[in-house]
Amino acid sequence: LSRLLLRLPALRLMNATITEELFFKGLIGNIRIDSVIPHILKMEPADYNSQIIGHSI
């Protein structure tokens, strides 16, 4: 855990666009994550669960 915490300052230096490409492109495609987050936060738990089940099939 301590080694991970020591790496956090270096992560702040990464460009936000690069971070989106690395972590989210395979999940949400060519959409900016900051446009998706408000919708995720407004979702009800039942909606979230149905989305996961629908995509795993």
C-alpha positions as CSV (number, residue, x, y, z in Angstrom):
1,L,0.0,0.0,0.0
2,S,2.8,2.4,0.8
3,R,4.4,1.9,-2.6
4,L,1.1,2.6,-4.3
5,L,0.6,5.8,-2.3
6,L,4.1,7.0,-3.3
7,R,3.1,6.7,-7.0
8,L,0.0,8.9,-6.7
9,P,1.9,12.2,-7.3
10,A,3.2,10.8,-10.6
11,L,-0.3,10.0,-11.7
12,R,-1.3,13.6,-11.3
13,L,1.2,14.5,-13.9
14,M,-0.6,12.3,-16.5
15,N,-2.8,14.1,-19.0
16,A,-6.5,13.4,-18.4
17,T,-7.0,12.3,-22.0
18,I,-4.3,9.7,-21.7
19,T,-5.9,8.4,-18.4
20,E,-9.2,8.1,-20.2
21,E,-7.6,6.2,-23.0
22,L,-5.9,3.8,-20.6
23,F,-8.7,3.0,-18.2
24,F,-12.0,3.7,-19.9
25,K,-11.8,3.4,-23.7
26,G,-12.5,-0.3,-23.7
27,L,-15.5,0.2,-21.3
28,I,-17.2,3.2,-22.8
29,G,-15.7,3.6,-26.3
30,N,-14.8,7.0,-27.7
31,I,-16.8,9.0,-25.1
32,R,-15.2,11.4,-22.5
33,I,-15.6,9.9,-19.0
34,D,-16.6,13.3,-17.5
35,S,-19.7,13.2,-19.7
36,V,-20.6,9.8,-18.4
37,I,-20.0,10.2,-14.7
38,P,-23.1,12.4,-14.0
39,H,-25.3,9.7,-15.6
40,I,-23.7,7.0,-13.5
41,L,-24.2,9.0,-10.3
42,K,-27.9,9.5,-11.0
43,M,-28.5,5.8,-11.7
44,E,-30.6,3.7,-9.3
45,P,-28.9,0.5,-8.1
46,A,-31.5,-1.6,-10.0
47,D,-30.6,0.2,-13.2
48,Y,-26.9,-0.4,-12.6
49,N,-27.4,-4.1,-11.9
50,S,-29.5,-4.5,-15.1
51,Q,-26.8,-2.8,-17.2
52,I,-24.1,-5.2,-15.9
53,I,-26.2,-8.2,-16.5
54,G,-27.2,-7.1,-20.0
55,H,-23.6,-6.5,-21.0
56,S,-22.2,-9.7,-19.6
57,I,-24.4,-11.9,-21.8
